[in-house]
Amino acid sequence: MRSATIKELLSSKNLLQEITIKGWVRTFRSNRFIALNDGSTLNTIQCVVDFENFDEELLKKVNTGAALKITGTLVESQGKGQSVEIQVSALEVLGIADPEEYPIQPKKHSLEFLREKAHLRIRTNTFAAIMRVRSTLSFAIHNYFRENGFNYFHAPIITGSDAEGAGEMFRVTTLDEKNPPLTEDGAVDYKQDFFGKETNLTVSGQLEAEAYAMALGKVYTFGPTFRAENSNTSRHLAEFWMIEPEMAFFDLDANMDLAEDFIKNVISYTLTHCQEDLEFLEKRLLDEEKSKPQAQRSDMPLIEKLKFVVDNNFKRVSYTEAIDILKNCKPNKKKQFKYPIEEWGTDLQSEHERYLVEKHFNCPVILFDYPAKIKAFYMRLNEDGKTVRAMDILFPGIGEIVGGSQREERLDILKEKIKELGIDEKELWWYLDLRKFGTAEHSGFGLGFERLVLFATGMGNIRDVIPFPRTPQNAEF
Amino acid sequence: MRSATIKELLSSKNLLQEITIKGWVRTFRSNRFIALNDGSTLNTIQCVVDFENFDEELLKKVNTGAALKITGTLVESQGKGQSVEIQVSALEVLGIADPEEYPIQPKKHSLEFLREKAHLRIRTNTFAAIMRVRSTLSFAIHNYFRENGFNYFHAPIITGSDAEGAGEMFRVTTLDEKNPPLTEDGAVDYKQDFFGKETNLTVSGQLEAEAYAMALGKVYTFGPTFRAENSNTSRHLAEFWMIEPEMAFFDLDANMDLAEDFIKNVISYTLTHCQEDLEFLEKRLLDEEKSKPQAQRSDMPLIEKLKFVVDNNFKRVSYTEAIDILKNCKPNKKKQFKYPIEEWGTDLQSEHERYLVEKHFNCPVILFDYPAKIKAFYMRLNEDGKTVRAMDILFPGIGEIVGGSQREERLDILKEKIKELGIDEKELWWYLDLRKFGTAEHSGFGLGFERLVLFATGMGNIRDVIPFPRTPQNAEF
């Protein structure tokens, strides 16, 4: 007799069959009703025990968290809230969970408390729902790209190039940390390190993805990236997953079209395939927000918000238009911004982005054509000589979720830019080769996966949407 | 007019339509026939130029590797080998490729030469085919697990735990390499490092996956893992991708069943979806082997070999049976093994595995129930007290492709093992918690993704099946 999953049983029409099932006790009421969960679904199956027929000592071990093997008959449920239940004929406790010691009891635990128990928090409904949504979003991403003719490309994680300059990096080394070998002039001799040079953890796979796009046409990465920044905020991780599509022959408009279609598609897939989990997370968010003042509550319930994103066009606004809006908006005039907007060219802070997205437009916004000076060297210079073909997608409650651009494909202009920034051309020899041989317009973007999961689950802290978060002073588990 | 991909056009029935296409020149024959490729398929589309109508200077720029935009009419092909071709009405050179400088000319390049040009080798048929197969295998893996009720789980890459002991590790740090802060007793003060402790790159996500399996039931990882071993072989990388499924309530037999079904399924998917690429790689391998002595050639052509794996049961053999076979085999008796098999308990070397797989059984082999002493601490001890519920899958030409086990779920036995090995229990506090609270039998395995790609593509060196390989003294690009 094979073990069924609870998900299968709950939708089974095959009543009166004898089944065996294994799972963990969520609750045990009245010495009679065991709510059993096996992770295949948010729901539990009710297992009805005729306690006169079972050993008292055995039933004492049926505590929250215990692992059970149950044999019984699938019958129509007498109670409400479920269609089927199990009449238990045999019960085995595979693993106990002493209620005096087991921390995940059926009561409300704070998210902070659960973060300390990241190996057990997945046993709560909230985290199981989040991680199933995370898994479904991952699949939706692979599925979208495959259906649209992209090849998945594994960018290197350890990199000897630090030219991208997207942030501070972690060094990867096997040198003796206390007594590293030194060169004659007293510097650390990285020639003796594992890779024969100084190496770091990647901050982006984009440059390598460009090499692949310029041969395979459309590629994407989906892998871990790293920032050694000392940011202890609810939106930053030292280790996070990023998706970076890169497309030959795409200009910025095509890039924006793709990014919007992509986000809508993966959210739509998740709405279809994670209905129960999303309903649970919506309710969780409503409960959480009850204790907050009205102004801090979400405008829409979670599922309505996700549908809103799927059904509405993202608003496309140039940086220059955005600056006009911000210069003349009330909070700027009333000096309510921490960083007042005075002139064209300043970088936007999250307070400005939030104003645009949450107050002015009240929908996802794509900002494009940023000043060259505040953007990366590889972005394509516009005819005006001062803006670049960059775009950021800003989401309500999340801020920047996508950053992308059309890449500078003209060798001479790219070389000039590199020189201006004082980057050594030799560092980028292979990247320049892509412009030397068969260059063509191409574009791409990066999407921070955890920010998408934050948005899709309605959670507030990025540490709660990745299994084992890495942040300053924290690499437990 | 939207740009079509060459893959779409080659299967188009819609003749006489005007189309625009962008891609790179593979060859330009007789000043008339351009073979254009855009990475969407192995194949090129023939673009026919009426050279009297085009500027001579323009046509001089149509060299191998140049990027073109072509407008024309899709017509039935006059030549053989393709069904359709393009009558070119307009031609634009987007990016030149100077034949004096461009290294990827239409001639045979050695794989060694191409490794030095990893950013351009993807422009060859061989590497484009390999990487499309790699991408397809990746998707097949995600698809298989999703269809079978698994959740994708992102294991942490940076880890503070070094208890797994699977190999030498890379240190991850932001400390000043030359003058690291020291504690009072002169050791490096890792409390001042980014994570407040010594951290490394993960060698396996298994332990963390176990935590998730014991709540979600079935999970898998698919991410990068690292070994800081100085192995310069054709089968080792310092950075490689690994798939690690972990299943609650699975014993070793169920684990072996899953591993076999999984491998067959993903290879079968790839056979269906990568026919052209596999045919090309099969031909490449035949060509390569022509210069080798008969004994070193493959027994079967590539596609036949893949079908053989899909269609035949893997042979399951216990370690003890395998030792009997090896003890009594000719090469052992004739002292042809470098490491003669003398007694039960010795670890198998690759020469022994190869003998079993390639000579004795001549099919994929699953070895199970290994001596406890040569396997990891977390594997479940058998009743005999000396073997553990481990299994390795060995493939012809590849060696070990999967290593797995049923995990030790009994707290007392696991603690004893940890003590024997001198591991500090505190290091594994959370791993032991999984046995303390709701423990149950569970199993899993790890599959080295690049070894699977090696097998599926018939390539001989693992550096050629990952975009940018990392090996000792090499982290270029």
Chai-1 contact restraints between the chains, C-beta under 6 A:
chainA,res_idxA,chainB,res_idxB,connection_type,confidence,min_distance_angstrom,max_distance_angstrom,comment,restraint_id
A,K22,B,F249,contact,1.0,0.0,6.0,A-B,restraint_1
A,W24,B,G438,contact,1.0,0.0,6.0,A-B,restraint_2
A,D38,B,G217,contact,1.0,0.0,6.0,A-B,restraint_3
A,G39,B,A215,contact,1.0,0.0,6.0,A-B,restraint_4
A,G39,B,L216,contact,1.0,0.0,6.0,A-B,restraint_5
A,G39,B,G217,contact,1.0,0.0,6.0,A-B,restraint_6
A,S40,B,G149,contact,1.0,0.0,6.0,A-B,restraint_7
A,S40,B,G217,contact,1.0,0.0,6.0,A-B,restraint_8
A,G65,B,F437,contact,1.0,0.0,6.0,A-B,restraint_9
A,G65,B,G438,contact,1.0,0.0,6.0,A-B,restraint_10
A,A66,B,G438,contact,1.0,0.0,6.0,A-B,restraint_11
A,A67,B,G438,contact,1.0,0.0,6.0,A-B,restraint_12
A,A67,B,A440,contact,1.0,0.0,6.0,A-B,restraint_13
A,L94,B,A440,contact,1.0,0.0,6.0,A-B,restraint_14
A,G95,B,G438,contact,1.0,0.0,6.0,A-B,restraint_15
A,G95,B,T439,contact,1.0,0.0,6.0,A-B,restraint_16
A,G95,B,A440,contact,1.0,0.0,6.0,A-B,restraint_17
A,A97,B,F437,contact,1.0,0.0,6.0,A-B,restraint_18
A,A97,B,G438,contact,1.0,0.0,6.0,A-B,restraint_19
A,Y102,B,F437,contact,1.0,0.0,6.0,A-B,restraint_20
A,H119,B,A211,contact,1.0,0.0,6.0,A-B,restraint_21
A,H119,B,W430,contact,1.0,0.0,6.0,A-B,restraint_22
A,I122,B,Y212,contact,1.0,0.0,6.0,A-B,restraint_23
A,I122,B,A215,contact,1.0,0.0,6.0,A-B,restraint_24
A,R123,B,A215,contact,1.0,0.0,6.0,A-B,restraint_25
A,R132,B,N151,contact,1.0,0.0,6.0,A-B,restraint_26
A,S135,B,N151,contact,1.0,0.0,6.0,A-B,restraint_27
A,S135,B,Y152,contact,1.0,0.0,6.0,A-B,restraint_28
A,S138,B,Y152,contact,1.0,0.0,6.0,A-B,restraint_29
A,F139,B,H142,contact,1.0,0.0,6.0,A-B,restraint_30
A,F139,B,R146,contact,1.0,0.0,6.0,A-B,restraint_31
A,H142,B,F139,contact,1.0,0.0,6.0,A-B,restraint_32
A,H142,B,H142,contact,1.0,0.0,6.0,A-B,restraint_33
A,R146,B,F139,contact,1.0,0.0,6.0,A-B,restraint_34
A,G149,B,S40,contact,1.0,0.0,6.0,A-B,restraint_35
A,N151,B,R132,contact,1.0,0.0,6.0,A-B,restraint_36
A,N151,B,S135,contact,1.0,0.0,6.0,A-B,restraint_37
A,Y152,B,S135,contact,1.0,0.0,6.0,A-B,restraint_38
A,Y152,B,S138,contact,1.0,0.0,6.0,A-B,restraint_39
A,H154,B,W241,contact,1.0,0.0,6.0,A-B,restraint_40
A,P156,B,F468,contact,1.0,0.0,6.0,A-B,restraint_41
A,I157,B,P224,contact,1.0,0.0,6.0,A-B,restraint_42
A,I157,B,E239,contact,1.0,0.0,6.0,A-B,restraint_43
A,I158,B,E239,contact,1.0,0.0,6.0,A-B,restraint_44
A,I158,B,R470,contact,1.0,0.0,6.0,A-B,restraint_45
A,I158,B,A475,contact,1.0,0.0,6.0,A-B,restraint_46
A,G160,B,A475,contact,1.0,0.0,6.0,A-B,restraint_47
A,F170,B,V172,contact,1.0,0.0,6.0,A-B,restraint_48
A,R171,B,T173,contact,1.0,0.0,6.0,A-B,restraint_49
A,V172,B,F170,contact,1.0,0.0,6.0,A-B,restraint_50
A,T173,B,R171,contact,1.0,0.0,6.0,A-B,restraint_51
A,T174,B,A228,contact,1.0,0.0,6.0,A-B,restraint_52
A,E177,B,P180,contact,1.0,0.0,6.0,A-B,restraint_53
A,E177,B,V188,contact,1.0,0.0,6.0,A-B,restraint_54
A,K178,B,V188,contact,1.0,0.0,6.0,A-B,restraint_55
A,P180,B,E177,contact,1.0,0.0,6.0,A-B,restraint_56
A,V188,B,E177,contact,1.0,0.0,6.0,A-B,restraint_57
A,V188,B,K178,contact,1.0,0.0,6.0,A-B,restraint_58
A,F194,B,A228,contact,1.0,0.0,6.0,A-B,restraint_59
A,F195,B,A475,contact,1.0,0.0,6.0,A-B,restraint_60
A,G196,B,Q473,contact,1.0,0.0,6.0,A-B,restraint_61
A,T199,B,A475,contact,1.0,0.0,6.0,A-B,restraint_62
A,A211,B,H119,contact,1.0,0.0,6.0,A-B,restraint_63
A,Y212,B,I122,contact,1.0,0.0,6.0,A-B,restraint_64
A,A215,B,G39,contact,1.0,0.0,6.0,A-B,restraint_65
A,A215,B,I122,contact,1.0,0.0,6.0,A-B,restraint_66
A,A215,B,R123,contact,1.0,0.0,6.0,A-B,restraint_67
A,L216,B,G39,contact,1.0,0.0,6.0,A-B,restraint_68
A,G217,B,D38,contact,1.0,0.0,6.0,A-B,restraint_69
A,G217,B,G39,contact,1.0,0.0,6.0,A-B,restraint_70
A,G217,B,S40,contact,1.0,0.0,6.0,A-B,restraint_71
A,P224,B,I157,contact,1.0,0.0,6.0,A-B,restraint_72
A,A228,B,T174,contact,1.0,0.0,6.0,A-B,restraint_73
A,A228,B,F194,contact,1.0,0.0,6.0,A-B,restraint_74
A,E239,B,I157,contact,1.0,0.0,6.0,A-B,restraint_75
A,E239,B,I158,contact,1.0,0.0,6.0,A-B,restraint_76
A,W241,B,H154,contact,1.0,0.0,6.0,A-B,restraint_77
A,F249,B,K22,contact,1.0,0.0,6.0,A-B,restraint_78
A,W430,B,H119,contact,1.0,0.0,6.0,A-B,restraint_79
A,W430,B,F477,contact,1.0,0.0,6.0,A-B,restraint_80
A,F437,B,G65,contact,1.0,0.0,6.0,A-B,restraint_81
A,F437,B,A97,contact,1.0,0.0,6.0,A-B,restraint_82
A,F437,B,Y102,contact,1.0,0.0,6.0,A-B,restraint_83
A,G438,B,W24,contact,1.0,0.0,6.0,A-B,restraint_84
A,G438,B,G65,contact,1.0,0.0,6.0,A-B,restraint_85
A,G438,B,A66,contact,1.0,0.0,6.0,A-B,restraint_86
A,G438,B,A67,contact,1.0,0.0,6.0,A-B,restraint_87
A,G438,B,G95,contact,1.0,0.0,6.0,A-B,restraint_88
A,G438,B,A97,contact,1.0,0.0,6.0,A-B,restraint_89
A,T439,B,G95,contact,1.0,0.0,6.0,A-B,restraint_90
A,A440,B,A67,contact,1.0,0.0,6.0,A-B,restraint_91
A,A440,B,L94,contact,1.0,0.0,6.0,A-B,restraint_92
A,A440,B,G95,contact,1.0,0.0,6.0,A-B,restraint_93
A,F468,B,P156,contact,1.0,0.0,6.0,A-B,restraint_94
A,R470,B,I158,contact,1.0,0.0,6.0,A-B,restraint_95
A,Q473,B,G196,contact,1.0,0.0,6.0,A-B,restraint_96
A,A475,B,I158,contact,1.0,0.0,6.0,A-B,restraint_97
A,A475,B,G160,contact,1.0,0.0,6.0,A-B,restraint_98
A,A475,B,F195,contact,1.0,0.0,6.0,A-B,restraint_99
A,A475,B,T199,contact,1.0,0.0,6.0,A-B,restraint_100
A,F477,B,W430,contact,1.0,0.0,6.0,A-B,restraint_101
